[in-house]
Amino acid sequence: MMIGLDISEQISKDLYVSAFQVDRLINRAPHAYKIFFIPKKTGGQRKIAQPAREVKYIQRWLVDNIFNQLPVHEAVKSYREGLGIKDNATWHKKNKYLVKLDFKDFFTSIKEAGLFDFLLRKLSDSYSDESLRKIARASCIKYKHREDLCLSVGAPSSPAISNAILYAFDEAVNNWCFENSISYTRYADDLTFSTSVPNVSSLIEPKVRQISSDFPYVNLRFNNAKRTHLSKKYQRRVTGIVLTNQGELSVGRLRKREVKALIHKFKTGLLPMNEVHRLQGLLGFVSDVEPMFLERMRVKYSSATIDDILKSVKQDKLVNS
């Protein structure tokens, strides 16, 4: 790659539009979003800001050619190919004590100015300052109630940017945890810590807050309402997966009850197709996290019934395709 090569020229060659058009799209990108809301599992509404199609093309190009080339810490289990919530939970299943912290307004706390500073530090040998400003602007939204630009939930570039920009934070936290016999993972805005060493858990939150306050690119804040400190006396859950006292992973009692109820409804012909789709997803989740429970369902309701559930979904897709 040529040092100082204009980013608009590179994008234009791959997307088959003029550099002038790319510049126009980048200039208006922060204002080209559709905002809508979806319900949260815990109640309330989650704001989603989805960029216009042309802006998405540019953001995906940036992800493929720039952001995905930046290092992501091994402690991060989110937005990485081949990793997911099971990998995040597995890291902690053998430990006795669990601490969970949660970043507040994670994506929107990453602002254009901080992103530009980060890019300047990492990519100034390859791109001009002007190109780095374009990259930062193309990745951000302008909300009406805010003066600055920031990342959004809904933009395809936000996950990769958040993973890359927090590398130094994850490295500092992980190094301290390693020195103190603590396991650390981060899944997006969820930080999970576990240990089997007594009295160490109380040290985690103050240290992580100190590291976050010294972090240069993002004003990291914590959601105090989602702080969790647990031992084996209580049910411990990591990214939706239960850690058993036997050091294994489980989908949990409530989810098992739901699966049983849905299978029973299916077997009696009372389960609507949209619920069959949900049941298929649950069975896939169960198969990945706790396969022995799925085997018990095959014994209880018959393998033919479980196979029919999966076939029903496939047949419905064929009929409606």
TABEL-V621228 format. One record per run of one state. SS is the DSSP state (2 for helix, 1 for strand, 0 for the rest). FROM is the first residue (numbers start at 1). TO is the last residue. If there is no record, write none. Layout:
ss:SS from:FROM to:TO
ss:SS from:FROM to:TO
//
This chain:
ss:0 from:1 to:6
ss:2 from:7 to:15
ss:0 from:16 to:18
ss:2 from:19 to:31
ss:0 from:32 to:32
ss:1 from:33 to:39
ss:0 from:40 to:44
ss:1 from:45 to:51
ss:0 from:52 to:52
ss:2 from:53 to:65
ss:0 from:66 to:66
ss:2 from:67 to:69
ss:0 from:70 to:75
ss:1 from:76 to:76
ss:0 from:77 to:84
ss:2 from:85 to:90
ss:0 from:91 to:96
ss:1 from:97 to:103
ss:0 from:104 to:106
ss:2 from:107 to:109
ss:0 from:110 to:110
ss:1 from:111 to:111
ss:2 from:112 to:123
ss:0 from:124 to:128
ss:2 from:129 to:138
ss:0 from:139 to:140
ss:1 from:141 to:141
ss:0 from:142 to:149
ss:1 from:150 to:150
ss:0 from:151 to:157
ss:2 from:158 to:165
ss:0 from:166 to:166
ss:2 from:167 to:179
ss:0 from:180 to:182
ss:1 from:183 to:187
ss:0 from:188 to:189
ss:1 from:190 to:195
ss:0 from:196 to:200
ss:2 from:201 to:213
ss:0 from:214 to:221
ss:1 from:222 to:222
ss:0 from:223 to:223
ss:2 from:224 to:226
ss:0 from:227 to:227
ss:1 from:228 to:230
ss:0 from:231 to:235
ss:1 from:236 to:238
ss:0 from:239 to:240
ss:1 from:241 to:243
ss:0 from:244 to:248
ss:1 from:249 to:250
ss:0 from:251 to:252
ss:2 from:253 to:267
ss:0 from:268 to:272
ss:2 from:273 to:289
ss:0 from:290 to:290
ss:2 from:291 to:301
ss:0 from:302 to:302
ss:2 from:303 to:320
ss:0 from:321 to:321
//
